[in-house]
Amino acid sequence: MDPDSIRVGDRVPHGGEPDRDLLDFSANTNPRTPEGVGDVYTAALEESRRYPDDDYPAFRAAAGEFVGCEPERVIPTAGGLAAIRLAMECVLEPGDEALVPYPSFGEYAREVQLQGATPRFVRYDDLFEIGSTVLDPCALAVLCTPNNPTGDAVDPDALESFAARCADAGTTLLVDEAFLGFTDRSSAAELERENVVVARSLTKLFGLPGLRAGFAVAAGERRDALATARRAWSLGTPAASVGAHCLRRDEFVRDTRARVAGERERMREALEDDFDVYDSDAPFLLIGVGDRDVSTVIDDARAAGVAVRDATTFRTLDSHVRVAVKGRRANDRLLAALGVRSHDDVDPETES
């Protein structure tokens, strides 16, 4: 990490509402968690009197099975962002350039700069059209699928073709799949390319943002470099145990995908009567508020007891908010807070 870049760097704004009296739609996390998490955590807490097994065999086996790769290729990290930083630490040097999409997750540019490298911004939906004159000088290219905050996932064939072009250019491709678990699309980990690093998070899909569990996946010499550079005991025992448990809850994942897809479509249909709503494969929707004042939209929602994400903090977005997809009753509270009428009645049996 570059000391000069640290001295001039800034923090990046994120979702997550500290006021517990507000219904939080600013962070894109599952409102449900898998059954048995509490029991697994309690047992792991007792085991925390000893150092964790730094090989993390159970966690790596579950993670590998989840994304379709050998456990040996899994690098445990304390959340998806830790996987992103680890990859950048191993790839970038001061003076390098890195291809960074926009509008997208703000931490990419920050992490690039912390390594003393320079982000080269490209619109996320133009990424696959760039020529070799742009790609060749870049030591790293970043891709987010589904993209945050727009929500659209990358076609697997397009991703594979781009990974091959990156390999030809000598560029490492970092694929952030933090929200891919909400879809049935395959992971880029299945490509097993030495120039591809995948970052995964357990935060969103399993509704445990405070647990800080995630992993990277890589192959060949890149995998060896990440494994060597990884901090010792990179996962606490509770995070590793609960993470392995969650990754094997196939029915929970299927139910979550179906619920999010149905509620997302219902919300989109209601919101598009009054707003510009982006198509999404993710557990959130990006909303253009038109000629309304974004601050007023956010303040009015807060007055109604709901927190939404100010998306103007994303590069080039100046009239947008982002909202998570939660349970039926909670989603209807959001719609009401935004002055939108639901197209159907609330099912009293659904969770809030």
N, C-alpha and C positions, 0 to 999 in steps of 0.2 A: 504494500500500500504506500502511496506517495504522500510524505509528510506535508509538502506544500499544498497539495490538493485538500488535505484534511483541514488545514488552517482556514481555507477560504470557502469550504463547502457549507451547504445548508441542509436542513432537514426537509423531508418531502411530506406534504399534507396527505392524510389518508382518511378513509371512513372510520366509523367507530364512534359511538356517542357515549360520553361518560355519564350523562344524566340518566339515571336508571328509571326515572319517571316517564321518559319518552320511549315510544316504540321505535326501535332503531332500524331504519331502512337504508342507512348509509354504508353498512358493511355487508358484504355478500356471503354470509355464512348460513349454513343449514340451521333452521330452528329446532331440528331434532338431532339426537345423537343415538347411536346404536344401543340396543339393550345390552346390559351386562358391563357397561363401561365403568360404573361405580365400583362394582366388585373387583374388576381387574385392577383399577387404580388403587384401591385399598390394599390389595395383596402386594402390588408393586411398591407401595409406600413402605411397607415393612421390609421388603427386599432392598430398599434404598439405604439401609444401614451399611451396605457394602458397595464398592464401586461396580458399575455395570460391566458386563462382558463387552469389551471394546470391539468384538467381532459382530455383535448383534445378530446372531444367526436366525432367530425367530423373526425379527423385524425384516431382515433382508429377504428371507424366504417368502414372507407374505407380500412384501413390496414387489419382488420379482414376479410372483404369480399374478399380481394385480395388473401390471403393465406389460406382461408377456416377455420377460427376459430372465436370464440366469441370475440367481441371487448374488453371484460373485460380482456382477456389474453394478450392484446397488451400493451407493455411498450414503449412509445415514447422515442427516443434517437436522439442525434445530429449526425446522420450518423451510418452506420453499425459498424464502429470501436468502437464507443461509446457503442454500444450494447455488443460487445465482451468484452470490459473492464468491463462493469457493471456486466456481468455474472461472469467473473473471480474474481472480487472483492468480490462477494457474495459466491463463492465456495472455493477459494484457501486461504490457510494460509501459513505463512513461514514454510518451511520444507516439504511441500506437493510435490508430483510429478504430472505432467500432460503429457498425451500422445499427442504429437505434430507431425503432418504429415510433410513429406518432399519429394521432393521439393514442397513448398507451401508458402502461404502468410507469409512474414517474421515477421509481427507484432504478430503472435501467440506466438512465443517463447519470444519475448520482453515483451509482456503483462504478460506472466506467470512469468518471472523473476522479473518484477516490483512488483509482489505480494510476492516476497521472495520464490517462488516455483521453482522447477527444471523441465525443459522440458525433456521429454524422447522421443527421435526422432524415428519414425517408417516411413518407406516408405509409401507414401499415398496409393499405390495400394496393400500393404501388410496389411493394417490396419484391414481388416476383417478376416485375417488368424491368428491373434495373439492369443496366449493361455492365460489362466487365470493367469499364473505366471507373465505375463507382465501387464495385465489389472487390476488385483486385487489391487496392491499398488497405483493405480492412482486415485486421487480425481476427475480428469477431463480428458476427451478425446475430442480432437478437430477434426472436419471433415469439409472439404470444398467441396461443390458440386454446379456447376462444379469446379474442382480443379484449382487453380491459381498457376502456370502458364501453366499447361499441358492441361487444358480445358475439361477433361472428367468428365461427371456427374456420380453419384453413382446410381446403380439400386435401386429402392424403396424397393424391398423385402430385398436386402442385408442391406440397411440402417435400416429397421425395425428390422431385426434379430440382427444387431449390437447394436441397442438401447436396446433391451431386454437383451443382454449379459452384457451391461454396467450396467443396472439396477440390475442384479444378483450380480455384483461385487461391487455395491454401488458407481458407478462412474457416475458423471454427464456428459452427452454428449452435447457438444456445436456444433451445425451445422451452418456453415456459408453459407448462400444462397445468397451471394451478386450478383451472376450472374445467379441464377436459373430462374429469370423472363424472360430471353432470351429463355427459353425452355418451353414446355408445361407440364413438370413434376410437380407432386404435391409436396407441401411443407411438410417438417417433422412436421410442426405445426399441421397437421391433425392427427398425432399419439396421441396427447394429453397425453403424458407420463410425469410424474412429474420429471423424471431424464433428460429430454430433453429440452434444450434451443435453440431456433432458432434466428439467427441474420440476419436481412435483411437491405439492402441499397437501397435508391432511386437514388443514385448517377449515377449508370451505365445505367440502363434501360431508365431513363428519361432525361439523358444528362444534369444533373444539379449538377456537383461535388462541386460547391461553395456554394450550398444551405445548405448542411449538414443536411439531414433528413434521418432517418432510424427508426428501431424499433426492439425490441426483442419480442419473444413470448414464454410463459411458462405456466405451469399448476400447480394447487395445491399450496403447501407450497413454491415451488420454485418461482412461479409467485408472491406470496405475498412478498417474500424476495426482489425480483427485484423491485417491485412497491414501497416498503418502502425505498430501497437504492437509487432509482433514484433521480437525482438532481431535485430540484424544477425548474419549467419553463424550462424543458430540451429541448424544441423546441421553437425557436422564432416564433412569429405570422406569418411572411411570409413563413417560412419553413413548418409550420403546414398547412397553407391554401393551398399553392402550392402543398404540398405533398398529401393532400386529393384529390385535383383536379386531379393530375396525376394518382393516384391509381385507379381512376374511368374511365380512358380513355381506354376502352377495345379495341376499333378499333385500336388505336395507338399501343397498345401492340401486337396485332395480326399482324399488318403491319410490325412492327419492327422485330418480330421473323422470318417472311417470308423473309424479305430483308436480314437480317443477315445470315440466313441459306443459301440462294442462293449465296450471295457474298463470304461467307466463303468457300463454295465448289469450286467456280470459282477461288478464290485465291489459295486454296490448290492445285488444279490441275496444275496451272501455276508454283507455287513454287516448287513442288516436282520434276520438271525436273532438278533442280539444288541443292536442299536442302533436308534435312530430315524434314518432316513436321508431327507433331503429329495430330492424330484425335482429334476433338474438338466439344463440345456442347456449347461453350461459344463464346462471341464476340471478340475472339482473337485466334491467332495461335502461338504455340511454334515451333521455327525453329532451327534445328541443322545445324550449318554452316560447319560441317566437319573439314577439315584441314585448312580452312581459319582462319585468325586471327579475332577474334570477334571485336576488336577495329577498325580494318581496315574496316570491314563491316559497323560498326556504323558510322565511319568518312566519308566513301564514300556516305552513305545515306544522311548524314547531308549536304555534299557538293552539293547533288542534291536537297536539300530543304526539307528533310524528317527526322524526329526523330523517331528512333525505340528504344525499351526497351532493355537494356543490361541485359540479363537473367542470367549472371554469378553471379549476386548477390544472386540468389536463391541457397540454399544448394545443393551441388553435381552437379550443372550444370556448366560446364566449357567451353562449345563451343556452346552457344545458344543465340538467341535473341527472343523477343516476339513482335508480331505486332497486332494491333487492326484491327477489321473489320469495315470499314466505308462505305461511298457511292461509287458508281461505279467509278466516275472520280478520286476521292481521292485514291481509291485502285489501280487504274492503275498507278497513280504517284508513289505509293509505289513500285509496281512491277518494274517499270522502274528504280527507285533508287537502287533497289537490283540487277539490271542487268537481270531482267526476263521479257520475252515478254508475254503479255496477250494473252489468247487463243481466244479472240473475240474482236470485236470493241466496243468502248465506245458508249453508248446510250446518245445522247446529251440532252435528256429530263430528265435524272436522276440527282439527286442532287450531289454536290461535297462533 
